[in-house]
Amino acid sequence: MTPTGISKTLFLAMLTQKKSITDLEPEELDSLLRATIAAHMHGVLANTVDKTLSLLLPLPLSRHFASIHTFSLAQKNQVVASANLLSAQLSSAGIPVLLLKGAAYILSNKPNAQGRLISDIDILVQREALAMVESTLQKNGWRAKSLNDYDEKYYREWSHELPPYIHSETGVILDIHHNLIPLSSGKTINIAQIEATKVVVGNNLYIPSDAYLILHSAIHLLLNDDTEKGLRDCFDLHSLIQGYLASETLDSLRVIFIEANCETEFSILIHLLNRIFNNEYSEIVLNGVHRLSWHDQVLVNSLYRTICPRTDYLLDNKSALARQHVYMHGHLSKMPFLLFIQHICYKGYRSAVKRLLGETFFKSLSPKE
Amino acid sequence: MISLNSGQYTYRIRGDIASVEDELTRLYPHSLNHDFAVADFDIEIQQTSLLRTLLRPQVTLNIEGHKPFNPIHPSKLLPSIEWAMNWCVSAYDHTKLLIHCSVAVKNGKAILFPAKSGSGKSTLSAYLGLNGWHLYSDEMAIINLNTGYVEPVFRPASLKNESIEIIKPFVQADEHYMSRTTKGTHKGDIAHVRTMSKDVFDKLEPSKIAAMLFLDFDKNKRFNVYEIDKSIGLAKIITNAFNYSVIGEAAFSILVSIVNQATILEVSYAEMADIKELIGELVI
């Protein structure tokens, strides 16, 4: 017997609050709970249901919702504490702490921070300051996670971030970026401009302006080979863009994307959000400014089909071809073709071995992994 | 697919369950296949690889999209399912304070035995459960944050290696059952033992915590009991709590009130009967 499952349309309608949770049958509620947990979105769903209503739901839902509420509060406290710790440690070296992604949303109380789960803290520092940042952190209880030689080389030579650091007492994971986009992508973002327009959120604590928060989240979504947390990114982007449009226009946002050589990505993003969020962008899409090539239309379609998690509880969501397309696109945007071939040969070999001999084959060879 | 009700949580276990279905039926009488549309947790047994399916088969447990454990041979599935059920609770339930310990109850008073590897906690709790006490949990105390009372869960005790033979003679009554032994897991040989019937379980009530015993098992030591300072007891119990830092203030407050009303002892022992006598006095 397999689970009943719900359609992706219903799943998205629940998350975008187009339909009330009280309208669902118990089996549908179960599938909704399973799919949102798999998508790392049950905190967001919980946030759309008020406390009195939650108590009317079957116990597994009300309990998961109460639990994730407690968890997100604890997470918020920990992110604030870690940001303050970093601020104190790096200010002695004269380095400002520019928070990105989840930590930035939490420190600036963005609406999308509510119930959002994060797995690490991301900061952006200038490339010239990297050595200083690393040595300061190492003296203050942070250590770099050990990686295998290939992954270490990937981070150091081609990536836009360092291998992750971990705090020895709290276990908090820190990603140190020196750019928003992989060096191998050929695109470079004007980091000086992000620095110049940064917004103060605390003592020696900053976040990028809204436009750059959006650009970064979009890059994370579109120039990525893995859409595991893609849906969460889309919800971030929708919420951030709605906030941005309260005082700015979509055209000024587009300018920021154009400067980063990401004009196509901008159009793809708006088309994708339009599909997920019930045509809320249709006016913009329809006026023809952001017309897509056939290839990009296919990509929007593939992204839409892979944005939800792979789980038996979501029907019409098992497109292997679309996943392959997104994987190829993500890699090709991050690196030149030759490097891509080299990279997939290495990763492909490992994946073939894992398929034959099991997920943990390499773990048993090298205790480092 | 099996639906399992532990009295506190409901689990859906999917995939190839043929090898464990019999044992689960015996360990959880009147608790399986209760049809529930909404489950607290979803555990799926998955095959790991194409070649492995034919040659050295392996299965892995997918818990709500996570795979926290290494793959295992299908014959070693039963203990893994038990561990996965524990993992679900400690990973996802922050509405209750969860403390890593076993809980034995008599006369409406609970004794907590916080875990220390090699302390004989599991052996002792199975022994007590089979000898006149109610085993509320072998793995974690589930504490209500409003009342400070510990809640019962219908789960078997887990026994390792030589404990299995030590406990076997006490499994006598109809309401007791010991599972077959799974050999060679990463924790050694494992068997599970049910210490009460579902009828008995259904009559259990949440219980006040009367005492906490920090155990030190040593074959060569004399039986020795020290009462320890409340503040040290509080610090020690916090290090055993799974979700103390997640719950924060409410967890601190309830633990302070629990510690203030409970007897906190450090006990070194070689004979389980000595402990049984000691705690018998604590719940009068």
Contacts between the chains, C-beta under 8 A, distances in Angstrom:
chain1	res1	chain2	res2	distance
A	1	B	1	4.6
A	2	B	1	7.8
A	2	B	14	7.7
A	3	B	12	7.9
A	3	B	14	7.4
A	25	B	37	7.7
A	26	B	37	3.5
A	26	B	38	5.3
A	27	B	37	4.9
A	27	B	38	7.9
A	29	B	37	7.6
A	29	B	38	5.6
A	30	B	37	5.8
A	30	B	38	4.3
A	30	B	39	6.4
A	33	B	38	7.1
A	34	B	42	5.4
A	34	B	64	6.9
A	37	B	64	4.7
A	37	B	65	6.6
A	38	B	64	6.5
A	38	B	65	3.8
A	58	B	37	7.6
A	58	B	38	4.2
A	59	B	38	7.8
A	59	B	40	7.6
A	60	B	10	6.7
A	60	B	38	4.9
A	60	B	39	6.1
A	60	B	40	4.4
A	61	B	38	6.7
A	63	B	40	6.9
A	63	B	93	6.8
A	63	B	95	5.7
A	64	B	40	7.6
A	64	B	92	6.7
A	66	B	94	8.0
A	66	B	95	4.9
A	67	B	92	6.0
A	67	B	93	5.6
A	67	B	94	4.4
A	67	B	95	5.1
A	68	B	94	7.9
A	70	B	94	4.3
A	70	B	95	7.0
A	70	B	246	6.3
A	70	B	247	6.1
A	71	B	94	5.4
A	71	B	246	5.8
A	73	B	248	7.7
A	74	B	94	7.9
A	74	B	245	6.7
A	74	B	246	4.4
A	74	B	247	7.5
A	74	B	248	6.2
A	77	B	248	7.3
A	309	B	65	6.5
A	311	B	65	6.6
A	312	B	14	7.9
A	312	B	44	7.7
A	313	B	42	8.0
A	354	B	49	7.1
A	355	B	49	5.2
A	355	B	50	6.0
A	355	B	51	7.7
A	356	B	49	5.9
A	356	B	50	6.7
A	356	B	51	4.4
A	356	B	52	7.6
A	357	B	49	6.5
A	357	B	51	6.8
A	357	B	52	7.0
A	358	B	48	4.6
A	358	B	49	5.0
A	358	B	52	5.5
A	358	B	58	5.4
A	358	B	71	5.6
A	359	B	48	5.9
A	359	B	49	7.6
A	359	B	60	6.9
A	359	B	67	7.6
A	359	B	71	6.4
A	360	B	70	5.4
A	360	B	71	6.1
A	363	B	70	7.7
